Amino acid sequence: MSEHGEGGHLPPKSTVTRWLVTTNHKDIGILYIVTALFFLVAGGVLALLIRVQMWTPGGTILSGMGYNQIVSIHGLLMVFWFISPFAFGLANYVVPLQMGAEDLAFPRLNAVSYWVYLASGLLAVVSFFLGSSFQGGWTLYAPLNVPTFIPSVAQIGSAAAILAATLFVASVTVSSVNFLTTMYRMRAPGLRMRDLPIFSVSIVLTVWMMLFAFAALLGALVILSADHILGTTYFTNEAGGALLWTHLFWFFGHPEVYIVFFPALGIMAETFQTFSGKRLVGRKWFILAMILVALQSFVVWMHHMFLTGINLEVKTIFMATTIGISLPFDLMMFSLIYTMIKGRVRYTVPFLFNLGAVILFIVGGITGVFLGAVVLDYQFRGTYWVVAHFHYVMVGGATAMFGGLYYWFPKIVGKMYDRKLGLAHFGTYFVGFNLLYFPMFVVWDTPRRVFEYSEGFTFWHRVATVGAFLLAGSFLIFFYNLAKSIHSGDPAPDNPWEYGSAIEWSIPSPPPIENFPKGLPSYTSGRLEFLDDEEVATRSSGAEPTPAAHADGGTATDGGTVSASTALAQAPETSMETAHVEEAHADHASWWPFALGIASFVTFLGLAGLQWEYFLWPGLFAVAFFVAFIGIVGARRDGYSPIHSLFVLLAIGGIMAILQLLAIDKGGLDAAIAGASPYFYVTTLGAFLGAGTLVSMGWESFQSPEPALAEQWPFSKVGKWKLGMWVFLASDIVLFGAFIGSYLFMRVANGWNDWHHLIPEEHVVLPGLINTYFLLASSFAVVMALEAAKRTDRRKLLGWLAATFALGVGFLINKGLEWQHLFNLHGGAFEGGWGITTNIASSTFYLTTGLHGAHVIVGLLITLFLIARAWKGAYMGEEAAGTVEYFGLYWHFVDIVWLFLFPLFYIV
């Protein structure tokens, strides 16, 4: 039986089904937290193995290969799959509550982000069982990250680890789009961006950094995956391949430090003001400092590259930016400390963890300043000084997040944690961590990433190992505390903290499915109040508002000295059935995000071992499957019409044609089957599952209405779907920027004019020019399709969509003919053809234009979906035509990208 107030959509929390189908932000937040803690345990076990190996010089239990695997995957698990997802588990749960939103803007995408994240993490763990996992360190430095320098036994496992990171970045991108759209479109009325609670402010800045930094990493990982699967030569190029990877990775890598630490800063600010009873001192300057750091984070990456051949003048500039970025952090640390001094501190478990985080971060920051100086970095870079500094910074952030979990635990679970166990956890954690990492400063001359060190350092390494096991023991206390408190903890009041006054402390613990049973939160009067349905209807119609009950006596959205413990008593009693006009229409359950997670795991597992000779075929099958599912699912959801039969027949014909071409390519179908590895079939199965899932999600009726009243500056006139598309395209700009930047970097490194000697004379302008006309014409067709939809002219809409499809197919056919010609050149310097593996010029050309071609294929598949829906009368009228408009934004973007690629690869 469904829980009350959930519209019959969600089963009870006690069932497994609930956690597989939920799209509610609170459930997804819990899933993120639990999963991140699982990866913490996995990474922690690997860390203990590292410390056991370091017990004596020369190692104890691990071979060199085993040690390298464990060091590499430990770093990847902790940085990618634990610390950031843990922060965003808290953000998923808390941010919508602090904003006054009932959910994130796109609930299903939120669930997709989680399940893809889980799939990527499991793939990283599975890489250990595919012969051997990646061994080149968590930074994946070239050329150790390319097949040439990876042992044969580790080829598939290394590819799996790289593809797992790629899949993780895709999850991050989806989440970033969702959070930014939500935070700019769904804030409570009167809640300006600068008035958000500090934790939410830290999250919006974090997500902006994630959007751009992870897009650059995605570009790097896609290129690296191509080096593994397709045989491209980016990172094996002697003229600049290794340096290119370092630029791409650290352009992501240094913002990642702040991506990790900003949520921690938000938690520190929340807890310091709550447990000191004092509003954050210098709040405005604290926020401005965070903004400054977010901007500066993208101009300091080269301080990780002081040991490369970059000239001294450039290194000096980046040394100055590195020192400069520490100044805003000084301001934030002083703000936190002065807030504590000005108030009356209550030493609760959440506060102690956050105070400990401040101490750890100050140590990490001071020791990091040494690495910002070029001369000192020469001495410290390859030593345990960097290991200790890095962990003091990153684990300092994690420490604040553990405090955040204790802080919001009563709200999430509805039970209080055991204080004595919490204090025991903090004590063993803090002592264990410092025993583990502070000795590394003492024996800083120990070389990184190896287990050989001077005999004189043995004592301190053994102290560190003891500290590691003490730190691990603290988490046994932690997990026991969580389990005991969930099972038999004291019931938590709505606001267990006397001075917590953000919105989440004015609602029940745990919150109901719709979050705000007493009405829509509003700050339009300058203080928190809840509006009932009648008041919402009055205000949304523009009529004069009537007085509403206040939830607290203050104007602050967080902190302050006004107690909010009586918030619910002062709010109007409103039944859950009538809490919101929109709640009856909101959906909270879908199986398809879970299915997409399975499809992602299967597909990327298959790609890890897929031979280059078979790479193209699963993609072709995926297109045919997608078309077939459009016909099958469309007939079931919209009612049968001849267009659905046409799609199925096209798909069947396509599959038969693909099989015929495969047989021709491999010398017969039997030979093709015999030559295919199991990974080919796994990839094809993943393509089948993915195609069916995506089409089914597209047809699923899932309502996630926007609130009737919301603060939406500066996007009040932009719908959430359009804003979401804009944000996604912003990340796609960075992705293509990474590819174009890589092309330009490699061309300069190999000689700008010498580049022409790497390209055959047969690579001419005409095919690119023809394709330019194809895409420009297709953009015009999309504009006309939108106009037809707005005028409710179904026949013209179908005609213009068909024209868009035909022009896109023409682009691909022309591109295919061009490539086929270049692949099969005879005579001259390229007797064997100009293929993707021939040289760096061919690799950049095929991979960059291939990425663009993949975008065109995605657009064409969406066009077929739109045609199937429009055939049955969808998208008619101004409002319904929005879907065509959003597709048009994507298609125009793809066309604009080509206008940059055409001159770069055909003219210059």
C-alpha positions in Angstrom: 0.0 0.0 0.0 1.3 3.5 -0.9 2.2 6.0 1.7 -0.4 8.7 2.3 0.1 11.8 0.4 2.1 10.2 -2.4 -0.6 10.0 -5.0 -0.3 6.2 -5.2 3.0 6.5 -6.9 5.5 5.4 -4.3 5.6 2.2 -2.2 6.5 2.3 1.5 10.2 3.0 2.4 10.4 -0.5 4.0 10.2 -2.1 0.5 13.1 -2.5 -1.9 10.9 -1.3 -4.8 10.6 2.1 -3.2 14.4 2.7 -3.5 14.5 1.4 -7.1 11.7 3.6 -8.5 11.9 6.7 -6.4 12.6 10.1 -7.9 12.0 12.1 -4.8 15.0 14.3 -3.9 15.1 13.2 -0.3 15.2 9.5 -1.2 17.8 10.2 -3.9 19.9 12.1 -1.3 19.8 9.1 1.1 20.8 6.8 -1.8 23.8 9.0 -2.6 24.9 9.2 1.0 24.7 5.4 1.6 26.4 4.7 -1.7 29.2 7.2 -1.1 29.8 5.6 2.3 30.0 2.2 0.6 32.8 3.6 -1.7 34.4 5.2 1.3 34.7 1.7 2.9 36.0 0.3 -0.4 38.6 3.0 -0.7 39.4 2.8 3.0 40.2 -0.9 2.7 42.6 -0.1 -0.1 44.2 2.6 2.0 44.8 0.1 4.8 46.5 -2.2 2.4 48.8 0.7 1.3 49.7 1.4 5.0 50.4 -2.3 5.7 52.7 -2.3 2.6 54.5 0.7 4.0 55.2 -1.0 7.4 58.7 -1.8 6.3 60.9 -0.4 3.5 60.4 -2.5 0.4 56.9 -3.6 1.2 55.3 -6.6 2.9 52.3 -8.1 1.3 51.8 -6.6 -2.2 53.7 -7.0 -5.5 54.7 -3.8 -7.4 51.8 -4.3 -9.8 49.3 -4.9 -7.0 50.5 -1.9 -5.0 50.2 0.4 -8.1 46.6 -0.8 -8.7 45.6 -0.2 -5.1 47.1 3.3 -5.0 45.5 4.2 -8.3 42.0 2.9 -7.5 42.1 4.2 -3.9 42.6 7.7 -5.2 40.0 7.4 -7.9 37.4 6.0 -5.5 37.9 8.6 -2.9 38.1 11.6 -5.2 35.3 10.7 -7.6 33.0 8.2 -6.0 33.1 9.1 -2.3 33.7 12.7 -1.4 31.8 14.8 -4.0 28.8 12.4 -4.1 28.7 12.4 -0.3 28.4 16.2 -0.4 25.7 16.0 -3.1 23.8 13.4 -1.1 23.4 16.1 1.6 22.7 18.7 -1.1 20.0 16.5 -2.7 18.3 16.2 0.6 18.7 19.7 2.1 19.0 22.3 -0.7 15.3 21.9 -2.0 14.2 22.3 1.6 16.3 25.4 2.2 15.0 26.9 -1.1 11.4 26.1 -0.4 11.1 23.8 -3.4 9.1 20.5 -3.3 11.7 18.7 -5.5 14.4 19.3 -8.0 13.3 20.7 -11.4 13.8 17.3 -13.1 13.1 14.5 -10.7 13.8 11.7 -13.2 17.1 13.2 -14.2 18.0 13.3 -10.6 17.4 9.6 -10.3 19.2 9.0 -13.6 22.2 10.9 -12.2 22.3 8.6 -9.1 21.9 5.3 -11.0 24.5 6.2 -13.6 26.8 7.3 -10.7 26.3 3.9 -9.0 26.9 2.1 -12.3 30.2 4.0 -12.9 31.4 3.2 -9.3 30.6 -0.5 -9.7 32.4 -0.6 -13.0 35.5 0.9 -11.3 35.4 -1.8 -8.7 34.8 -4.5 -11.3 37.9 -3.4 -13.1 39.9 -5.3 -10.5 38.4 -8.5 -11.8 39.1 -7.9 -15.5 42.7 -9.1 -15.3 44.2 -6.1 -13.5 43.0 -2.6 -13.0 44.7 0.7 -13.9 48.1 1.2 -12.4 49.2 4.6 -13.4 48.0 6.7 -10.5 44.7 8.5 -9.8 45.8 11.4 -12.0 46.0 9.1 -15.0 49.2 10.7 -16.2 50.3 10.2 -19.8 51.9 8.2 -21.3 51.2 5.7 -18.5 47.5 5.9 -19.3 47.8 4.6 -22.9 47.8 0.9 -24.0 51.5 1.0 -25.1 52.6 1.5 -21.4 50.0 -0.8 -19.8 50.7 -4.5 -19.2 48.7 -6.8 -21.4 47.0 -8.3 -18.4 45.7 -4.9 -17.4 44.4 -3.6 -20.8 40.7 -4.4 -20.3 40.7 -3.5 -16.6 42.4 -0.2 -17.3 40.0 0.7 -20.0 37.1 -0.2 -17.6 38.5 2.2 -15.0 38.8 5.0 -17.6 35.3 4.4 -18.9 34.0 4.3 -15.3 35.4 7.8 -14.8 33.8 8.9 -18.1 30.4 7.5 -17.0 30.8 9.3 -13.7 31.4 12.6 -15.4 28.2 12.1 -17.4 26.3 11.6 -14.1 27.8 14.8 -12.8 26.8 16.8 -15.9 23.2 15.6 -15.5 23.2 16.6 -11.9 24.7 20.0 -12.6 22.0 20.9 -15.1 19.3 19.8 -12.6 20.7 21.8 -9.6 21.3 25.0 -11.5 17.8 24.9 -13.1 16.2 24.3 -9.8 18.1 27.0 -7.9 17.4 29.7 -10.5 13.8 28.8 -11.1 12.3 27.3 -7.9 13.2 29.4 -4.9 10.6 30.4 -2.4 8.9 33.7 -3.2 11.0 36.6 -1.9 14.1 34.4 -1.5 16.9 36.1 -3.4 20.0 34.3 -4.4 22.1 36.3 -2.0 19.7 35.4 0.8 20.0 31.7 0.5 21.4 29.8 3.4 25.2 29.6 3.2 25.1 25.8 2.4 22.8 26.4 -0.6 25.0 29.3 -1.7 28.1 27.0 -1.5 26.2 24.4 -3.6 25.2 26.8 -6.4 28.9 27.9 -6.7 30.1 24.3 -6.6 27.7 23.3 -9.4 28.9 26.1 -11.6 32.4 24.9 -11.2 31.4 21.3 -11.8 29.6 22.2 -15.0 32.7 23.6 -16.6 35.5 21.6 -14.9 34.0 18.2 -15.4 33.1 19.0 -19.0 36.9 19.6 -19.6 37.6 16.3 -17.9 35.0 14.6 -20.0 36.8 15.8 -23.1 40.1 14.4 -21.8 38.5 11.1 -20.9 36.8 10.7 -24.2 40.1 11.3 -26.0 41.8 8.8 -23.7 39.1 6.3 -24.3 39.6 6.7 -28.0 43.3 6.1 -27.6 42.4 2.8 -25.9 39.5 1.6 -28.1 40.1 3.3 -31.5 43.9 3.6 -31.4 44.1 7.3 -31.8 47.5 8.9 -31.0 46.8 11.9 -28.8 48.7 10.9 -25.7 51.3 8.9 -27.4 52.4 11.8 -29.5 56.0 12.6 -28.5 55.7 16.3 -29.3 53.1 17.1 -26.7 50.8 14.2 -25.8 51.9 13.9 -22.1 51.7 17.7 -21.6 48.3 17.9 -23.2 46.9 15.4 -20.7 48.4 17.3 -17.8 46.8 20.6 -19.0 43.4 19.0 -19.5 43.5 17.0 -16.2 44.6 19.9 -14.0 42.2 22.4 -15.6 39.6 20.1 -14.0 41.8 18.9 -11.1 42.4 22.2 -9.3 38.7 23.4 -9.4 37.9 19.9 -8.1 39.6 20.7 -4.8 37.1 23.6 -4.4 34.3 21.5 -5.7 35.0 19.2 -2.8 35.7 21.9 -0.3 32.9 24.5 -1.0 30.1 22.2 0.3 32.2 21.7 3.4 32.6 25.5 3.8 28.8 25.8 3.6 28.4 23.2 6.3 31.0 24.9 8.5 29.2 28.2 8.2 25.8 26.6 8.9 27.0 24.8 12.0 29.2 27.6 13.4 26.3 30.0 13.4 23.8 27.5 14.7 26.0 26.3 17.6 27.4 29.7 18.5 24.0 31.4 18.3 25.5 34.1 16.2 24.8 35.0 12.6 27.9 34.5 10.4 30.2 37.4 10.8 30.9 39.1 7.5 28.4 37.0 5.7 28.4 39.2 2.6 32.2 39.1 2.4 32.2 35.3 3.0 30.0 34.9 -0.1 32.1 37.3 -2.2 35.2 35.4 -1.1 33.7 32.1 -2.3 32.7 33.7 -5.7 36.3 35.0 -6.1 37.7 31.5 -5.3 35.3 29.9 -7.8 36.5 32.3 -10.5 40.2 32.0 -9.6 40.1 28.2 -9.4 40.3 28.1 -13.3 43.5 30.1 -13.5 45.8 28.3 -11.1 46.0 24.8 -12.6 49.6 25.2 -13.9 51.1 25.2 -10.4 50.7 21.4 -10.7 53.0 21.5 -13.7 56.1 23.4 -12.4 58.2 20.4 -13.1 57.4 20.5 -16.9 59.2 22.4 -19.5 56.8 25.5 -19.4 58.9 28.7 -19.4 59.7 30.4 -16.1 57.7 33.6 -16.9 54.4 31.5 -17.2 55.3 29.6 -14.1 55.8 32.9 -12.2 52.4 34.1 -13.3 50.7 30.9 -12.0 52.7 31.1 -8.8 51.2 34.6 -8.2 47.6 33.4 -8.9 48.2 30.4 -6.6 49.3 32.6 -3.7 46.4 35.0 -4.5 43.8 32.3 -4.2 44.8 31.7 -0.6 43.7 35.3 0.4 39.9 34.7 0.1 40.3 31.6 2.1 42.0 33.6 4.9 38.9 35.8 5.0 36.6 32.8 5.2 38.6 31.2 8.0 38.7 34.4 10.0 34.9 34.8 9.5 34.3 31.3 11.0 36.7 31.8 13.9 35.3 35.3 14.7 31.7 33.9 14.6 32.7 31.3 17.1 34.4 33.9 19.3 31.5 36.3 19.2 28.9 33.7 20.2 28.4 31.2 22.9 29.6 27.8 21.5 27.7 24.6 22.3 30.2 21.7 21.7 27.9 19.3 19.9 29.1 16.5 17.7 28.4 18.4 14.5 30.2 21.5 15.7 33.3 19.4 16.8 33.6 17.8 13.4 33.4 21.2 11.8 35.9 22.8 14.2 38.2 19.9 13.4 37.7 20.5 9.7 38.8 24.1 10.1 42.0 23.0 12.0 42.8 20.4 9.3 42.2 22.8 6.5 44.4 25.5 8.0 47.2 23.0 8.2 46.5 21.8 4.7 46.4 25.4 3.4 49.6 26.5 5.1 51.6 23.5 3.8 50.1 24.1 0.4 51.6 27.6 0.1 55.0 25.9 0.0 53.9 24.1 -3.2 52.8 27.3 -4.8 56.4 28.6 -4.9 58.3 27.4 -7.9 61.6 26.7 -6.2 60.1 24.9 -3.2 57.8 22.9 -5.5 60.9 21.5 -7.3 61.9 20.0 -3.9 58.5 18.9 -2.6 56.5 17.8 -5.7 57.4 14.1 -5.8 57.4 13.5 -2.0 55.1 12.7 0.9 54.8 16.4 1.7 52.3 16.5 -1.2 50.5 13.4 0.1 50.1 14.9 3.5 49.0 18.3 2.3 46.5 16.9 -0.2 44.9 14.7 2.5 44.7 17.5 5.0 42.8 19.6 2.5 40.5 16.9 1.1 39.9 15.0 4.3 39.4 18.4 6.0 36.4 18.8 3.6 35.2 15.3 4.3 35.4 16.0 8.1 33.0 18.9 7.7 30.7 16.6 5.7 30.6 14.1 8.5 29.7 16.9 10.8 27.0 17.9 8.3 25.6 14.3 8.4 25.3 14.5 12.2 23.8 18.0 11.8 21.0 16.9 9.5 20.7 13.3 10.7 17.7 14.2 13.0 16.0 15.8 10.0 16.7 13.0 7.6 15.9 10.1 10.0 13.6 11.6 12.5 15.8 10.1 15.3 18.6 11.6 17.4 22.0 10.1 17.2 23.8 8.8 20.3 25.9 11.7 21.6 28.4 9.6 23.5 29.1 7.5 20.4 29.3 10.6 18.3 32.0 12.1 20.6 33.9 8.8 20.6 33.7 8.8 16.8 35.1 12.3 16.7 37.9 11.6 19.2 39.2 8.5 17.5 38.7 10.0 14.0 40.7 13.2 14.8 43.5 11.5 16.6 43.7 8.7 14.1 43.8 11.1 11.1 46.6 13.2 12.6 48.6 10.2 13.6 48.2 9.0 10.0 49.1 12.1 8.1 51.2 14.4 10.2 54.2 12.1 10.4 54.3 12.4 6.6 55.4 16.0 7.0 58.2 14.7 9.2 59.4 12.1 6.7 58.4 14.3 3.7 61.4 13.1 1.7 59.7 9.7 1.2 59.1 9.4 -2.5 55.4 9.2 -3.6 53.7 6.2 -5.2 56.5 3.8 -4.2 57.0 1.6 -1.1 60.8 2.0 -1.0 62.0 4.5 1.6 65.0 5.2 3.9 65.4 2.9 6.9 65.5 6.0 9.1 61.9 6.7 8.3 60.5 3.4 9.4 59.3 4.5 12.9 57.2 7.4 11.5 55.7 5.2 8.8 54.7 2.7 11.4 53.1 5.5 13.5 51.2 6.5 10.3 50.0 2.9 9.9 48.8 2.7 13.5 47.0 6.0 12.9 45.4 4.5 9.7 43.9 1.6 11.7 42.7 3.9 14.5 41.0 6.1 11.8 39.4 3.0 10.4 38.2 2.0 13.8 36.5 5.3 14.2 34.2 4.4 11.3 33.1 1.2 13.1 31.9 3.5 15.9 30.3 5.8 13.3 28.4 3.0 11.5 27.3 1.4 14.7 26.0 4.8 15.9 24.0 5.3 12.7 22.5 1.8 12.9 21.7 2.1 16.6 20.2 5.5 16.3 18.0 4.6 13.3 16.7 1.6 15.1 16.2 2.9 18.6 17.3 6.5 18.8 15.1 9.1 20.6 12.5 10.8 18.4 13.9 14.0 17.0 11.9 17.3 17.3 11.3 19.3 14.2 14.2 21.6 15.3 16.6 19.9 17.6 19.0 22.9 17.5 18.0 26.0 19.4 19.3 28.5 16.8 18.7 26.6 13.5 16.3 28.9 11.5 16.6 27.9 7.9 13.4 26.5 6.4 14.2 22.8 7.0 14.0 23.4 10.7 10.4 24.6 10.4 8.9 21.4 9.0 8.5 17.8 10.4 11.4 15.4 10.9 11.6 13.6 8.6 9.7 15.8 6.1 6.7 14.4 4.2 6.9 13.6 0.5 5.7 17.1 -0.5 8.1 18.7 2.0 5.9 21.5 3.3 2.5 20.2 4.6 1.6 23.6 6.0 1.8 25.6 2.8 4.2 27.2 0.4 7.2 28.8 2.0 7.5 32.6 1.3 9.8 35.4 2.3 7.9 38.2 0.5 7.1 39.8 3.8 10.7 39.8 4.9 10.3 36.8 7.1 9.5 33.1 6.7 5.8 32.3 6.4 3.7 29.5 4.9 1.0 30.3 2.4 -2.1 28.1 2.1 -3.7 27.2 -1.2 -6.1 30.1 -1.1 -3.3 32.6 -0.5 -1.2 31.0 -3.3 -4.1 31.3 -5.7 -4.7 34.9 -4.7 -1.0 36.0 -5.1 -0.5 34.1 -8.3 -3.5 35.9 -9.8 -2.0 39.3 -8.8 -4.7 40.1 -6.2 -3.8 41.9 -2.9 -2.2 39.4 -0.5 -3.8 38.5 2.9 -1.8 38.1 6.1 -0.1 34.7 6.5 1.1 33.0 9.6 4.9 33.4 10.3 7.1 30.4 11.0 9.6 32.3 13.1 10.2 35.8 14.4 13.3 36.6 12.3 14.2 37.7 8.8 17.3 35.6 8.3 17.2 32.6 6.1 19.9 30.9 8.2 21.6 31.5 11.5 20.7 34.5 13.7 19.9 34.7 17.4 16.1 34.1 17.0 14.9 30.6 18.1 12.8 28.7 15.5 11.8 25.9 17.8 8.2 27.1 17.8 7.9 27.3 14.0 5.3 24.6 13.5 3.2 25.7 16.4 2.9 29.2 14.9 2.2 27.9 11.3 -1.4 27.2 10.2 -2.8 23.7 10.4 -3.3 22.5 6.9 -4.2 18.9 6.0 -1.8 17.0 3.8 -4.6 16.4 1.2 -4.9 20.2 0.6 -1.4 21.2 1.2 -0.6 22.2 -2.4 -2.7 22.6 -5.5 0.1 21.1 -7.5 1.0 18.1 -5.4 -1.9 16.0 -6.7 -0.3 16.2 -10.2 3.3 15.5 -9.2 4.8 12.1 -9.9 7.5 10.5 -7.7 8.2 7.1 -9.2 9.7 5.7 -12.4 11.5 2.5 -13.2 13.4 3.9 -16.2 16.2 5.7 -14.4 17.1 2.4 -12.7 16.9 0.6 -16.1 19.2 3.3 -17.6 21.7 2.7 -14.9 21.8 -1.0 -15.7 22.1 -0.3 -19.5 25.0 2.1 -18.8 26.9 -0.4 -16.8 26.4 -3.2 -19.3 27.3 -0.9 -22.3 30.5 0.5 -20.7 31.6 -2.9 -19.4 31.3 -4.2 -23.0 33.2 -1.2 -24.4 36.1 -1.9 -22.1 37.0 -5.1 -24.0 35.6 -4.3 -27.4 38.0 -4.8 -30.3 38.6 -1.9 -32.6 37.4 -4.0 -35.6 34.0 -4.4 -34.0 33.6 -0.9 -32.5 31.2 0.5 -35.1 28.7 -2.3 -35.1 27.0 -2.0 -31.6 26.5 1.7 -32.4 24.7 0.8 -35.7 22.6 -1.8 -33.9 21.7 0.8 -31.2 20.3 3.2 -33.9 18.2 0.4 -35.3 17.0 -0.7 -31.9 16.1 2.9 -31.1 14.0 3.2 -34.3 12.3 -0.1 -33.5 11.4 1.0 -30.0 9.9 4.2 -31.3 7.4 2.2 -33.3 6.7 -0.4 -30.6 6.4 2.0 -27.6 4.7 4.7 -29.6 2.0 2.3 -30.7 1.4 1.2 -27.2 1.4 4.7 -25.6 -0.2 6.9 -28.3 -2.3 4.3 -30.0 -1.4 2.5 -33.2 -1.0 4.3 -36.6 0.8 3.3 -39.8 3.8 5.5 -38.8 4.6 3.0 -36.1 4.6 0.1 -38.5 6.9 2.1 -40.8 9.4 2.6 -37.9 9.4 -1.1 -37.1 9.9 -2.1 -40.7 12.7 0.4 -41.1 14.4 -1.0 -38.0 14.1 -4.6 -39.2 15.5 -3.6 -42.6 18.3 -1.7 -40.9 19.2 -4.7 -38.7 19.3 -7.0 -41.8 21.4 -4.5 -43.7 23.8 -4.2 -40.7 24.2 -8.0 -40.5 24.8 -8.1 -44.3 27.5 -5.4 -44.0 29.1 -7.1 -41.0 29.2 -10.4 -43.0 30.9 -8.6 -46.0 33.4 -6.9 -43.7 34.4 -10.0 -41.9 34.3 -12.5 -44.7 31.0 -14.1 -43.8 28.5 -14.0 -40.9 30.0 -17.2 -39.4 33.5 -15.6 -39.4 32.0 -12.4 -37.9 30.4 -14.4 -35.1 33.6 -16.5 -34.5 35.8 -13.4 -34.5 33.7 -11.4 -32.0 34.7 -11.4 -28.4 32.1 -11.7 -25.6 32.5 -7.9 -25.1 30.9 -7.3 -28.5 27.7 -9.1 -27.3 27.8 -7.4 -24.0 28.0 -4.0 -25.7 25.2 -4.8 -28.1 23.0 -6.0 -25.2 23.7 -2.7 -23.5 22.8 -0.8 -26.6 19.5 -2.7 -26.8 18.7 -1.9 -23.2 19.7 1.7 -23.5 17.6 2.3 -26.6 14.5 0.8 -25.1 15.0 2.7 -21.9 15.5 6.1 -23.5 12.5 5.7 -25.8 10.3 4.5 -22.9 11.4 7.4 -20.7 10.5 9.8 -23.5 7.0 8.5 -23.7 6.5 8.1 -20.0 3.8 10.4 -18.5 5.7 12.0 -15.7 4.5 15.3 -14.1 6.9 17.6 -12.3 5.1 21.0 -12.4 6.8 24.2 -11.5 5.6 26.0 -8.4 2.7 28.5 -8.7 4.8 31.1 -7.0 8.6 31.3 -7.0 11.5 33.6 -7.0 13.1 33.2 -10.5 15.4 36.1 -11.1 17.2 36.4 -13.5 15.4 33.8 -15.5 11.8 34.6 -14.7 10.9 34.7 -18.4 12.8 31.5 -19.3 11.0 28.2 -18.7 12.8 25.4 -16.8 13.2 23.2 -19.8 14.7 26.0 -21.9 17.0 27.0 -19.0 18.0 23.3 -18.5 18.9 23.1 -22.2 21.0 26.3 -22.0 22.9 24.9 -19.0 23.5 21.6 -20.8 24.7 23.4 -23.9 27.1 25.5 -21.8 28.8 22.3 -20.7 28.8 21.0 -24.3 30.6 24.2 -25.3 33.4 23.3 -22.8 33.5 19.7 -24.1 34.0 20.9 -27.7 36.4 23.5 -26.4 38.5 20.8 -24.9 38.6 19.0 -28.3 39.3 22.1 -30.3 41.9 23.2 -27.7 43.5 19.8 -27.9 43.7 20.1 -31.7 45.3 23.6 -31.6 47.7 22.5 -28.8 48.9 19.4 -30.8 49.2 21.4 -34.0 51.4 24.1 -32.3 53.4 21.3 -30.6 54.0 19.5 -33.9 54.7 22.7 -35.9 51.8 24.8 -37.2 53.0 24.7 -40.8 54.5 21.2 -40.6 51.0 20.0 -39.8 50.1 20.1 -43.5 52.6 17.4 -44.3 50.6 15.1 -42.1 47.4 15.6 -44.2 47.0 14.1 -47.7 46.2 16.3 -50.7 43.0 14.4 -51.2 41.6 16.0 -48.0 39.9 18.9 -49.8 37.5 21.6 -48.9 34.5 20.6 -51.0 33.0 17.8 -48.7 33.1 20.2 -45.7 31.6 23.0 -47.7 28.7 20.7 -48.9 28.1 19.6 -45.3 28.0 23.3 -44.2 25.2 23.9 -46.6 23.4 20.8 -45.4 23.5 21.9 -41.8 22.6 25.6 -42.5 19.5 24.4 -44.5 18.6 22.0 -41.7 18.6 24.8 -39.1 16.2 26.7 -41.4 14.0 23.6 -41.5 13.9 23.4 -37.7 12.8 27.1 -37.5 10.0 26.4 -39.9 9.0 23.3 -37.9 8.7 25.4 -34.8 6.5 28.0 -36.6 4.3 25.2 -37.9 3.9 23.8 -34.5 2.9 27.2 -33.0 0.3 27.6 -35.8 -1.0 24.0 -35.1 -0.3 23.0 -38.7 0.5 19.3 -38.2 1.3 18.5 -41.9 3.8 21.3 -42.2 5.4 20.4 -38.8 5.8 16.8 -40.1 7.1 18.0 -43.4 9.8 20.3 -41.9 10.8 17.7 -39.3 11.2 15.3 -42.2 13.3 17.8 -44.1 15.5 18.3 -41.0 16.0 14.6 -40.8 16.8 14.2 -44.5 19.3 17.1 -44.5 21.0 15.5 -41.4 21.2 12.2 -43.1 22.6 13.9 -46.1 25.3 15.4 -43.9 26.2 11.9 -42.5 26.2 10.2 -45.9 28.5 12.9 -47.3 30.7 12.6 -44.3 30.8 8.8 -44.6 31.8 9.0 -48.3 34.5 11.5 -47.5 35.9 9.2 -44.7 35.7 6.1 -46.9 37.7 7.9 -49.6 40.4 9.0 -47.1 40.5 5.5 -45.5 41.3 3.9 -48.9 43.9 6.2 -50.4 46.5 4.6 -52.8 49.9 6.0 -53.7 51.9 8.8 -52.3 52.8 9.3 -48.7 49.6 7.6 -47.5 49.7 4.4 -49.5 47.8 2.5 -46.8 45.1 5.1 -46.4 44.7 8.0 -44.0 43.0 6.3 -41.1 42.3 7.4 -37.5 45.5 5.8 -36.3 47.8 7.1 -39.1 49.1 10.2 -37.3 48.2 12.9 -34.9 46.5 15.0 -37.6 44.2 12.2 -38.6 43.4 11.4 -35.0 42.4 15.0 -34.3 40.4 15.2 -37.5 38.4 12.0 -37.2 37.8 12.2 -33.4 36.7 15.9 -33.3 34.5 15.7 -36.4 33.3 12.3 -35.2 32.2 13.8 -31.9 30.2 16.3 -33.9 28.8 13.6 -36.0 27.7 11.7 -32.9 25.8 14.9 -31.9 24.1 14.9 -35.3 23.1 11.2 -34.9 21.6 12.0 -31.5 19.7 14.9 -33.1 18.4 12.7 -35.9 17.1 10.1 -33.4 15.3 12.8 -31.5 13.9 14.1 -34.8 12.4 10.6 -35.5 10.9 10.6 -32.0 9.3 14.0 -32.6 7.9 12.8 -35.9 6.3 9.8 -34.3 4.7 12.0 -31.6 3.7 14.8 -34.0 2.0 12.2 -36.2 -0.4 11.6 -33.4 -1.0 15.3 -32.8 1.6 16.3 -30.2 3.3 19.7 -30.0 0.4 21.7 -31.4 0.0 25.3 -30.2 2.3 27.9 -28.6 2.8 26.1 -25.3 3.1 22.5 -26.5 5.5 23.6 -29.2 8.1 24.2 -26.5 9.5 20.7 -27.1 10.3 21.5 -30.7 11.9 24.8 -29.6 14.2 23.0 -27.1 15.2 20.5 -29.8 15.9 23.5 -32.0 18.3 25.0 -29.5 20.3 21.7 -29.5 20.2 21.4 -33.3 21.3 25.0 -33.8 24.2 24.5 -31.4 25.3 21.5 -33.3 25.2 23.5 -36.5 27.2 26.4 -35.0 29.9 24.0 -33.8 30.3 22.9 -37.4 30.9 26.5 -38.4 34.0 26.4 -36.2 35.1 22.9 -37.2 34.8 23.5 -40.9 37.5 26.3 -41.2 39.8 24.6 -38.6 39.9 21.2 -40.3 39.3 22.1 -44.0 40.8 25.6 -44.6 43.3 26.8 -42.0 
